[in-house]
Amino acid sequence: MGTSNTHATTICHGVLMKSHAQVAVIGGGIVGCSVLYHLTRLGYRDVILIERSELTAGSTWHAAAGFHSINSDPNVAMLQDYTIKLYRQIEAESGRAIGLHMTGGVTMAGTVERWEWLKASWALFQSMGLTQIQLLTPAQIEALCPIADIRGILGGLYDPNEGHLDPYGATHAFATAAKEHGAEVMLRNRVINLQQRADATWSVVTEQGTCVAQHVVNSAGLWAKQVGLMAGVDLPLVPMEHHYLITEPIPEIANLSRELPIIVDLDRSSYLRQEGQGVLMGTYEPNPRHWNIEGAPWDFGMELIPEDVERIAPELAMGFARYPSVQRAGVKRWVNGAISFTPDGNPLVGPAPGVRNCWLACGVMAGFSQAGGIGRTLAEWIVQGEPRVDAFGVDIARFGSFAANRNYLKATTAQFYSRRFVLSYPNEQLPAGRPLRRSGAHDALNRSGARWGVNWGLEVPLYFAPTDFTETPSHRRSEAHNIVARECQFSREAVGCLDISGFSRYAITGPAARRWLDKVLAAKLPNRGAARLAPMLSHSGRLIGDFTVFNWDDETWWLMGSYHLRCWHLRWMRELLPPEGVNLVDLADTVGGFSIFGPNARALLARLAISDVSKDTFEFFSCRVMDVGMTQAHVARLSITGELGYELNVPVTEQATLYESLVDAGRGLGLTQVGYNAALSLRMEKSVGIWGREFTWAQTPRMCGLDRFIAYDKGPFIGQKAVRLERETAAPRRSLVTIEIDAIDADAVGGEPIWRADQCVGYVTSGAYGYTVSRSLAMAYLDADWAMVGQRLELSIIGERRSCNVIAPSPFDPRGARMRN
Ligand SMILES: Cc1cc2nc3c(=O)[nH]c(=O)nc-3n(C[C@H](O)[C@H](O)[C@H](O)COP(=O)(O)OP(=O)(O)OC[C@H]3O[C@@H](n4cnc5c(N)ncnc54)[C@H](O)[C@@H]3O)c2cc1C
């Protein structure tokens, strides 16, 4: 932290610097200016943007400034859609020209796999409501992109909602409109330090004096790393070099009657758009280069990085082969600039971890597709306390602190960059940053043949296979189909054993623990020695968690939920903690365990447990601490598979021992190791929803059926007023249903649209083959009019229509007799 400097008012370039502000936005790129604008739109007038140099002086000024709404995360796609729709409005509102070219965009594919991927993506976009997107034949591509040599192209996607603009004009338009609404913009004044004051406001120390701000926003782009550290936060972002070239005029283009669309060539990892009478062509090379991983130098001006044509030569050569006239034209200008990347390529938006009133709008790789949506989301968060949309996909809470590790960051961002135009298959495992976290039984499971996936840095078993088995990434049914079938069969007929280290666990203790939990959770709390499903709600009544709450002894309570939501849930719960009386401890790094399920699960537990675990002594949804083999385990009688099942939680250091005990005791009982692919199939057969698929931050409990766990009339709890009000209103537009699909060799994976004739009436949330019921199953949200059992509809799998049928929930053991047995 630097020295304190609390001038009441300072003069900066002839302008009086505010001594106080509601919000100080640091950085005047496209993102910071959009945040400023949106704050004013929500009524904040006393806001200031402080810019080190000139507006646009980071990545913004030299961007290719193309934009598109397509994104594999529906929430990010919506955020991009909003950004694009805002451009015309901001131009009119500010009176500043933004050089908007709505050219449309074409993405083309020349291999069967990529074409399948485009068709699957098209289907996904239909279910997101991006219905303007169309599939193209090669002839249609040629008509739109006459300079492309389309030999070998199998098809493409066309989105009229793509284009490019003038990055300088757009940034100034946001700033001008914000100023009209009362915001202040200070140029040539670097923020040199941030100091949090006792009342949680910030002293924003600049070269020209100090402004005390209630909130600060880090939108410092290429310098966001350093600005984050000023507030004590190490952010998972890093600048990377990116090239494009601009050609001399091309005669074939001069003769065109309309501007070229933006063209993305998936086979050649390049993009191209018209620039004057030439083109702008950029590449995403497989050997990217990081640039100043600790952030750009402070004296880096509006300058370019020397080009490194040799490094990108193979991709350029492929690009030139696609566009012969471009190859003939001379290169007028090279641009090599830096862009901030995060491990998954999405931005960091929302509250900075661990500090109050410090907000993020940085790590933005696609500022011209996203700035508007980021600005709106963050402004809502600051002003209204909660964004109106599900912002988890851009919230820094989706990463653990492990993501800021320099080596992890370099590996994952390089992987993201190099795969920018590379398709991923549903069964594909990417290697960057792995293995990082391993459960206590990892090595033992490895010896049993575990094949690994990753959940928030933790290796989790997907299935167990012989050493010589290899799986090819595919959209079709996986080669592990029969292996997973066997794991499901043993789970239904004998006993399965699944590593459940990949769940979060929080211990809540202290004299006020019960009272606090009763306020934080919307369900009735379980009695001593019992567990219960418990939604957690935001103040506006939206879902913010779907926990199992365990009451071990009326003094120690546990919440168990989704592992990847740990930072998100901890942030929320810590905000709600009273000054004393409640201790909240994150156990996920210290407790692991196994779930055992199937008709022989009780016999297996009985062989290891000292206490009586018979049906009537240890009932469904009860929990207790007991000796299991040599471990002292927290055991609960429940399972998401619909089988008689138990969850055994032990210290991480004892998990391998527990595993060995289970394997020994399981002899003769048909014990088999089970991975998460089988768990998915088993839960589909029971219509059990999970977070991120069936349940999200965008929903209220009534929308997804979790309202059945809400104790509306218990004492006050967070979100109570909102959900009571909702209970009085009409039923939600869509219902969560189970469907069976006439699938051939591919099952639904999630996101597929569901059709009634040509009307999209819903979308799939999860899908899998149900091995016990021998049917391809999915869970889906459907318009209420079409959600009745027996309704026949169609859905798109890999872009091809299959008929499907709404069925009653839980196609396997619908009355739940087995789990209660
Ligand atoms: C070659 C290239 C091509 C690109 N093409 C596209 C494209 O086609 N489409 C697309 O969407 N995106 C593209 N981008 C990315 C796009 O430019 C960025 O996503 C976007 O500009 C990020 O904007 P920003 O406001 O977050 O950051 P920046 O533009 O980096 O702005 C940050 C600002 O903060 C200021 N600042 C930093 N520290 C301080 C401080 N301590 N005090 C005060 N001020 C500070 C800086 O001076 C700077 O002006 C491209 C980028 C490059 C380099």
The ligand as an SDF file (V2000), in Angstrom:
LIG
                    3D

 53 58  0  0  0  0  0  0  0  0999 V2000
   -4.9520   -7.0800  -32.1210 C   0  0  0  0  0  0  0  0  0  0  0  0
   -6.2420   -7.1240  -31.3880 C   0  0  0  0  0  0  0  0  0  0  0  0
   -7.4130   -7.4760  -32.0370 C   0  0  0  0  0  0  0  0  0  0  0  0
   -8.6130   -7.5520  -31.3280 C   0  0  0  0  0  0  0  0  0  0  0  0
   -9.7570   -7.8260  -32.0060 N   0  0  0  0  0  0  0  0  0  0  0  0
  -10.9390   -7.8620  -31.3330 C   0  0  0  0  0  0  0  0  0  0  0  0
  -12.1540   -8.0900  -32.0120 C   0  0  0  0  0  0  0  0  0  0  0  0
  -12.2000   -8.2400  -33.2200 O   0  0  0  0  0  0  0  0  0  0  0  0
  -13.2920   -8.1340  -31.2820 N   0  0  0  0  0  0  0  0  0  0  0  0
  -13.3000   -7.9720  -29.9320 C   0  0  0  0  0  0  0  0  0  0  0  0
  -14.3620   -8.0240  -29.3150 O   0  0  0  0  0  0  0  0  0  0  0  0
  -12.1550   -7.7470  -29.2740 N   0  0  0  0  0  0  0  0  0  0  0  0
  -10.9830   -7.6880  -29.9360 C   0  0  0  0  0  0  0  0  0  0  0  0
   -9.8300   -7.4340  -29.2690 N   0  0  0  0  0  0  0  0  0  0  0  0
   -9.8760   -7.3850  -27.7990 C   0  0  0  0  0  0  0  0  0  0  0  0
  -10.4010   -6.0540  -27.3160 C   0  0  0  0  0  0  0  0  0  0  0  0
   -9.5530   -5.0720  -27.7840 O   0  0  0  0  0  0  0  0  0  0  0  0
  -10.4500   -6.0830  -25.8020 C   0  0  0  0  0  0  0  0  0  0  0  0
  -11.3060   -7.1110  -25.3760 O   0  0  0  0  0  0  0  0  0  0  0  0
  -10.9740   -4.7790  -25.2370 C   0  0  0  0  0  0  0  0  0  0  0  0
  -10.3710   -3.6840  -25.8390 O   0  0  0  0  0  0  0  0  0  0  0  0
  -10.7020   -4.7400  -23.7410 C   0  0  0  0  0  0  0  0  0  0  0  0
  -11.0910   -3.4820  -23.2740 O   0  0  0  0  0  0  0  0  0  0  0  0
  -10.8160   -3.0430  -21.7750 P   0  0  0  0  0  0  0  0  0  0  0  0
  -11.5360   -1.7730  -21.5810 O   0  0  0  0  0  0  0  0  0  0  0  0
  -11.1040   -4.1570  -20.8890 O   0  0  0  0  0  0  0  0  0  0  0  0
   -9.2400   -2.8620  -21.6590 O   0  0  0  0  0  0  0  0  0  0  0  0
   -8.2150   -1.8290  -22.2600 P   0  0  0  0  0  0  0  0  0  0  0  0
   -8.5860   -1.4400  -23.6380 O   0  0  0  0  0  0  0  0  0  0  0  0
   -6.8700   -2.4140  -22.0720 O   0  0  0  0  0  0  0  0  0  0  0  0
   -8.4150   -0.5500  -21.3770 O   0  0  0  0  0  0  0  0  0  0  0  0
   -7.8970   -0.4390  -20.0830 C   0  0  0  0  0  0  0  0  0  0  0  0
   -7.6430    1.0440  -19.8200 C   0  0  0  0  0  0  0  0  0  0  0  0
   -7.2700    1.1820  -18.4580 O   0  0  0  0  0  0  0  0  0  0  0  0
   -6.3180    2.1940  -18.3620 C   0  0  0  0  0  0  0  0  0  0  0  0
   -5.5870    1.9870  -17.1060 N   0  0  0  0  0  0  0  0  0  0  0  0
   -4.8890    0.8850  -16.7460 C   0  0  0  0  0  0  0  0  0  0  0  0
   -4.3640    1.0300  -15.5140 N   0  0  0  0  0  0  0  0  0  0  0  0
   -4.7490    2.2370  -15.0750 C   0  0  0  0  0  0  0  0  0  0  0  0
   -4.5070    2.9440  -13.8760 C   0  0  0  0  0  0  0  0  0  0  0  0
   -3.7490    2.4400  -12.9110 N   0  0  0  0  0  0  0  0  0  0  0  0
   -5.0380    4.1720  -13.7540 N   0  0  0  0  0  0  0  0  0  0  0  0
   -5.8170    4.7010  -14.7340 C   0  0  0  0  0  0  0  0  0  0  0  0
   -6.0510    4.0760  -15.9060 N   0  0  0  0  0  0  0  0  0  0  0  0
   -5.5450    2.8490  -16.0710 C   0  0  0  0  0  0  0  0  0  0  0  0
   -5.4550    1.9840  -19.5830 C   0  0  0  0  0  0  0  0  0  0  0  0
   -4.6950    3.1080  -19.9270 O   0  0  0  0  0  0  0  0  0  0  0  0
   -6.5000    1.6130  -20.6170 C   0  0  0  0  0  0  0  0  0  0  0  0
   -6.9500    2.7290  -21.3410 O   0  0  0  0  0  0  0  0  0  0  0  0
   -8.6250   -7.2930  -29.9600 C   0  0  0  0  0  0  0  0  0  0  0  0
   -7.4660   -6.8960  -29.3020 C   0  0  0  0  0  0  0  0  0  0  0  0
   -6.2750   -6.7970  -30.0180 C   0  0  0  0  0  0  0  0  0  0  0  0
   -5.0520   -6.3710  -29.2980 C   0  0  0  0  0  0  0  0  0  0  0  0
  1  2  1  0
  2  3  1  0
  2 52  2  0
  3  4  2  0
  4  5  1  0
  4 50  1  0
  5  6  2  0
  6  7  1  0
  6 13  1  0
  7  8  2  0
  7  9  1  0
  9 10  1  0
 10 11  2  0
 10 12  1  0
 12 13  2  0
 13 14  1  0
 14 15  1  0
 14 50  1  0
 15 16  1  0
 16 17  1  0
 16 18  1  0
 18 19  1  0
 18 20  1  0
 20 21  1  0
 20 22  1  0
 22 23  1  0
 23 24  1  0
 24 25  2  0
 24 26  1  0
 24 27  1  0
 27 28  1  0
 28 29  2  0
 28 30  1  0
 28 31  1  0
 31 32  1  0
 32 33  1  0
 33 34  1  0
 33 48  1  0
 34 35  1  0
 35 36  1  0
 35 46  1  0
 36 37  1  0
 36 45  1  0
 37 38  2  0
 38 39  1  0
 39 40  1  0
 39 45  2  0
 40 41  1  0
 40 42  2  0
 42 43  1  0
 43 44  2  0
 44 45  1  0
 46 47  1  0
 46 48  1  0
 48 49  1  0
 50 51  2  0
 51 52  1  0
 52 53  1  0
M  END
$$$$
